[in-house]
Amino acid sequence: MFTERTSVGLDVHARSVVAHAMDVQTGEVFKARLCPDPGEVTAWIKALPGPAAAIYEAGPTGYGLARTLLASDVRTVVAAPSKLQKPSGSRVKTDAIDAEHLSTLLRLDAFTAVTVPDELTEAARDLVRAREDCRSDLMRARHRLSKLLLRHGIVYSGGQAWVGAHDAWLRRQRFDSPLVQAAFDEAYDSVVTITARRDRLDERIEAMAVNSQYTDVVRRLGCLRGISTLTGFGLAVEIGDWTRFTGNSIGSFVGLIPSESSSGQSRSLGPITKTGNSHARRLLVEAAWHHQHRYVPGKTIRDRWDLASPAARARGDLGNRRLNHRWNQFKARKKRPIVANAAIARELAGWCWSLAVLED
């Protein structure tokens, strides 16, 4: 609820911050175009009739401004852009209008706030997202190399690709044309370089997962099949504060609930919404595929169980049995595997939540 005297709307960009403030007691309006320096913005807000509250949209500039304002005792809201109410009928959009609109929404409490992470959480997210970008880069580099060979009629048939034997086979490839050889060498070097970068990131993530504020959550999440240290750490830092959700609402946060278009007595469900955190959604979808096979606790899952509490082990075992049973039900009903896996991923998100908030 808005209880402050002055509401401040900030339209934040990389090179400027347009501010619009209104004193609700006198109706006086304050406007300014500021440098994107948190100190300058804070000083301008502190000079307004207080107390003041500020709001701006989440974006590529991060959360540094919000943390600085909060540290200066200025209540700050970072709003979700996709859920802001837009002025109806307006055909003019400027930075000043956006700042004024945000100031109005703050006074009306008509916004959906996002959680402002601390510096450590944001740094950990940067690390796991760098690893995610590296995974995508490696996949593209491998495709380029394999398709280059395919264009010249060379196909590997010696077993699994991108392992030691395949790498030795790649190094033996030679071409008569120096131009083709140069293109192959560059493509192969790209794969080797990105693979080394991925391995370095994996080591950093593994080290942080062993000794950080996320260690307990990662170990509890590891009690579920398909959730290794990398996956568990990625989910832990992307979700952040698990207590914000319930077992039902977390599926909506990661975009794994069906879209809906209903009117009157008709109810039509469509594909999943794919809203929210795309990285967490991909991790859950990949982990869900592991539950389609018969559940027999092996050495890998038992080693991860040894790191968790007895309550987490029991909860993880129950979740694994439940998810495998659900997979068998979908198979018996002839559900398409991709549809069944999305449903399993949604339920897996709920099991992850139950383990993350579990009190040992």
C-alpha positions in Angstrom: 0.0 0.0 0.0 1.3 3.5 -0.9 1.8 5.5 2.3 4.6 7.8 1.3 4.2 11.5 0.5 5.9 11.6 -2.9 5.7 9.0 -5.6 8.6 8.8 -8.1 8.5 7.1 -11.5 11.8 6.4 -13.2 12.2 5.5 -16.8 15.7 4.0 -16.7 17.9 3.7 -19.8 21.6 3.0 -20.3 22.5 6.6 -20.8 19.7 8.5 -19.0 17.1 8.3 -16.3 13.9 10.4 -16.8 12.2 11.0 -13.4 8.7 12.2 -12.6 7.6 12.8 -9.0 4.4 14.0 -7.5 3.8 15.3 -4.0 0.4 13.8 -3.1 -0.3 16.4 -0.4 0.3 19.6 -2.5 0.0 18.2 -6.0 3.3 19.7 -6.9 5.1 17.9 -9.8 8.9 17.5 -10.1 10.6 16.4 -13.3 14.2 15.8 -14.2 16.5 14.1 -16.7 19.4 12.5 -14.8 22.5 10.6 -15.5 22.3 6.8 -14.9 24.3 7.1 -11.8 22.6 5.6 -8.7 24.2 8.3 -6.5 22.8 11.1 -8.5 19.3 9.6 -8.7 19.3 8.9 -5.0 20.4 12.5 -4.2 17.6 13.9 -6.4 14.9 11.7 -4.7 16.2 12.5 -1.2 15.8 16.2 -2.0 12.0 15.7 -2.7 9.4 16.1 0.0 9.7 13.0 2.0 9.2 10.2 2.6 9.3 9.1 -1.0 8.9 5.8 -2.9 10.2 5.0 -6.3 9.4 2.6 -9.1 11.0 1.6 -12.3 10.7 -1.3 -14.8 12.9 -4.3 -14.7 15.3 -4.2 -17.6 18.9 -4.7 -18.9 20.3 -2.2 -16.4 20.0 -4.6 -13.6 19.2 -4.0 -9.9 22.0 -1.8 -8.8 19.8 1.3 -8.7 17.2 -0.4 -6.6 19.8 -1.7 -4.1 21.3 1.8 -3.8 17.9 3.4 -3.2 16.9 0.7 -0.7 20.1 1.2 1.2 19.2 4.9 1.4 15.8 4.1 3.0 13.9 4.8 -0.1 11.2 2.2 -0.7 11.8 1.0 -4.3 9.7 -1.2 -6.5 11.1 -2.9 -9.6 8.0 -3.7 -11.7 7.5 -6.5 -14.1 7.1 -4.8 -17.6 4.9 -7.5 -19.1 2.3 -7.0 -16.3 2.1 -3.2 -16.3 -1.2 -1.6 -17.2 -0.9 0.4 -20.4 -2.8 3.6 -21.0 -5.7 2.8 -23.3 -6.1 4.9 -26.5 -2.7 6.6 -26.1 -0.8 6.9 -29.4 2.1 8.9 -27.9 4.9 7.2 -26.0 7.9 9.1 -24.6 10.2 8.7 -21.7 8.5 11.5 -19.7 5.1 9.9 -20.3 6.4 6.5 -19.2 7.8 8.0 -16.0 4.6 9.8 -15.2 2.6 6.6 -15.8 4.9 4.7 -13.5 4.4 7.3 -10.8 0.7 7.0 -11.1 0.8 3.2 -10.9 2.9 3.4 -7.8 0.3 5.6 -6.0 -2.5 3.2 -7.1 -0.5 0.0 -6.2 -1.3 -1.2 -9.7 1.8 -3.1 -10.4 3.4 -6.5 -10.1 6.8 -6.3 -8.4 9.8 -8.5 -9.0 12.2 -9.6 -6.3 15.4 -7.6 -6.1 18.2 -10.1 -5.6 21.3 -9.3 -3.6 24.7 -8.9 -5.2 25.8 -12.5 -4.6 22.6 -13.9 -6.1 22.9 -11.7 -9.1 26.5 -12.7 -9.6 25.6 -16.4 -9.3 22.9 -15.9 -11.9 25.5 -14.3 -14.2 27.7 -17.3 -13.7 25.0 -19.9 -14.5 23.7 -17.8 -17.5 27.3 -17.6 -18.8 27.3 -21.4 -18.7 23.9 -21.5 -20.4 25.2 -19.2 -23.2 28.3 -21.4 -23.5 26.1 -24.5 -23.9 24.2 -22.8 -26.8 27.5 -21.7 -28.4 28.9 -25.2 -28.2 25.8 -26.7 -29.7 26.0 -24.3 -32.7 29.7 -24.8 -33.1 29.3 -28.6 -33.2 26.5 -28.3 -35.7 28.7 -26.1 -38.0 31.5 -28.6 -37.8 29.3 -31.7 -38.5 27.5 -30.0 -41.3 30.7 -28.9 -42.9 31.8 -32.5 -42.9 28.4 -33.7 -44.2 28.6 -31.3 -47.2 31.8 -33.2 -48.2 30.2 -36.6 -47.6 32.0 -37.4 -44.4 29.9 -38.9 -41.6 31.1 -40.4 -38.4 29.7 -43.9 -37.7 32.1 -45.1 -34.9 29.7 -44.7 -32.0 28.7 -41.8 -29.8 29.6 -38.4 -31.1 31.7 -35.8 -29.3 33.5 -38.2 -27.1 37.2 -39.2 -27.1 37.0 -41.6 -30.1 35.0 -39.0 -32.1 37.6 -36.3 -31.2 40.5 -38.5 -32.4 38.6 -39.2 -35.7 38.1 -35.4 -36.2 41.8 -34.7 -35.8 42.6 -37.3 -38.5 40.5 -35.5 -41.1 42.4 -34.0 -44.0 41.2 -32.3 -47.2 42.8 -31.8 -50.6 41.6 -28.2 -50.8 43.6 -25.8 -48.6 40.5 -23.6 -48.3 38.3 -26.4 -47.0 41.1 -27.5 -44.7 41.3 -23.9 -43.3 37.5 -23.8 -42.8 37.6 -27.2 -41.0 40.5 -26.2 -38.8 38.6 -23.0 -37.7 35.4 -24.9 -37.0 37.2 -27.6 -35.0 39.2 -25.0 -33.0 36.0 -23.3 -32.2 34.6 -26.5 -30.7 37.7 -27.2 -28.7 37.8 -23.6 -27.4 34.2 -23.5 -26.3 34.4 -26.9 -24.7 37.3 -25.7 -22.6 35.4 -22.6 -21.6 32.4 -24.8 -20.6 34.6 -27.0 -18.5 36.0 -24.0 -16.7 32.6 -22.7 -15.9 31.5 -26.1 -14.7 34.4 -26.2 -12.3 33.5 -22.7 -10.9 29.8 -23.7 -10.5 30.7 -27.0 -8.8 33.0 -25.2 -6.4 30.4 -22.6 -5.5 27.7 -25.3 -5.1 29.8 -27.1 -2.5 30.4 -24.0 -0.3 27.8 -21.2 -0.6 24.4 -20.1 0.7 22.9 -22.4 -1.9 24.6 -25.6 -0.8 21.7 -27.0 1.3 19.1 -26.3 -1.4 21.3 -27.8 -4.1 21.8 -31.0 -2.0 18.1 -31.3 -1.3 17.2 -30.8 -5.0 19.7 -33.5 -5.9 17.5 -36.1 -4.3 15.4 -36.0 -7.4 16.3 -37.8 -10.6 17.6 -35.6 -13.4 18.8 -32.8 -11.1 22.6 -32.9 -10.9 24.7 -30.3 -9.1 24.7 -28.0 -12.2 20.9 -28.2 -12.6 20.2 -27.8 -8.9 22.5 -24.8 -8.6 20.9 -23.3 -11.7 17.4 -23.7 -10.2 18.5 -22.4 -6.8 19.9 -19.1 -8.1 17.2 -18.6 -10.8 14.3 -19.1 -8.4 16.0 -17.4 -5.5 13.5 -17.1 -2.7 11.4 -20.3 -2.9 9.1 -19.2 -0.1 7.5 -16.7 -2.6 5.7 -19.6 -4.2 3.6 -22.6 -3.4 3.6 -26.0 -5.1 0.9 -24.8 -7.4 2.1 -21.3 -8.2 5.7 -22.2 -9.1 4.6 -23.9 -12.3 3.1 -20.6 -13.4 6.3 -18.7 -12.6 8.4 -20.9 -15.0 5.7 -20.9 -17.7 4.8 -24.6 -17.5 1.0 -24.2 -17.1 -1.4 -24.4 -20.1 -2.5 -21.2 -21.8 -6.2 -20.7 -21.6 -8.9 -18.9 -23.7 -12.2 -19.3 -22.1 -15.5 -17.4 -22.4 -18.9 -18.2 -20.9 -19.4 -21.9 -20.6 -16.5 -22.8 -23.0 -13.0 -23.5 -21.7 -10.2 -23.9 -24.1 -6.7 -24.9 -23.0 -3.7 -24.4 -25.3 0.1 -25.0 -25.1 2.1 -24.0 -22.1 2.5 -20.3 -21.6 6.4 -20.3 -21.7 6.4 -17.1 -19.6 8.7 -16.3 -16.7 12.2 -17.7 -16.3 13.2 -19.6 -19.5 16.4 -21.0 -18.1 14.7 -22.6 -15.1 12.0 -23.9 -17.5 14.6 -25.6 -19.7 16.3 -27.2 -16.7 13.1 -28.6 -15.5 12.0 -29.9 -18.9 15.4 -31.7 -19.4 15.3 -33.2 -15.9 11.7 -34.4 -16.5 12.9 -36.8 -19.3 14.8 -38.8 -16.8 11.7 -39.9 -15.0 10.2 -41.9 -18.0 12.4 -44.9 -17.3 11.9 -47.5 -14.6 12.9 -46.1 -11.2 15.7 -48.1 -9.5 17.9 -46.0 -7.2 21.4 -46.4 -8.5 24.8 -45.3 -7.3 24.6 -41.8 -8.7 21.3 -40.9 -6.9 22.4 -42.7 -3.7 25.6 -40.7 -3.6 23.6 -37.5 -3.8 21.2 -38.8 -1.1 24.2 -39.2 1.2 24.7 -35.4 1.1 21.2 -34.6 2.1 19.1 -35.1 5.3 17.0 -38.2 5.9 13.8 -36.1 5.4 15.1 -34.9 2.0 16.0 -38.4 1.0 12.6 -39.7 1.8 10.9 -36.8 0.1 13.1 -37.2 -3.0 12.4 -41.0 -3.2 8.7 -40.3 -3.0 8.9 -37.7 -5.7 10.8 -40.0 -8.0 8.3 -42.8 -7.6 5.4 -40.4 -8.2 6.9 -38.9 -11.3 7.7 -42.2 -12.8 4.2 -43.4 -12.1 2.8 -40.4 -13.8 5.0 -41.1 -16.8 3.6 -44.6 -17.0 0.1 -43.3 -16.9 0.7 -40.9 -19.8 2.3 -43.7 -21.8 -0.8 -46.0 -21.2 -3.0 -43.1 -22.4 -0.9 -42.8 -25.6 0.0 -39.2 -24.8 2.6 -37.5 -27.0 5.9 -37.7 -25.2 6.6 -34.0 -25.5 3.1 -33.2 -24.0 3.6 -35.7 -21.2 7.1 -34.4 -20.4 5.7 -30.8 -20.1 3.2 -32.1 -17.5 5.9 -34.0 -15.7 8.1 -30.9 -15.7 5.3 -28.9 -14.1 4.9 -31.4 -11.4 8.6 -31.7 -11.0 8.7 -28.0 -10.3 6.3 -28.6 -7.4 8.5 -31.3 -6.0 11.6 -29.1 -6.2 9.7 -26.4 -4.3 8.7 -28.9 -1.6 12.4 -29.9 -1.2 13.7 -26.3 -1.3 11.5 -25.2 1.5 11.9 -28.4 3.5 13.1 -27.9 7.1 15.7 -30.5 7.9 
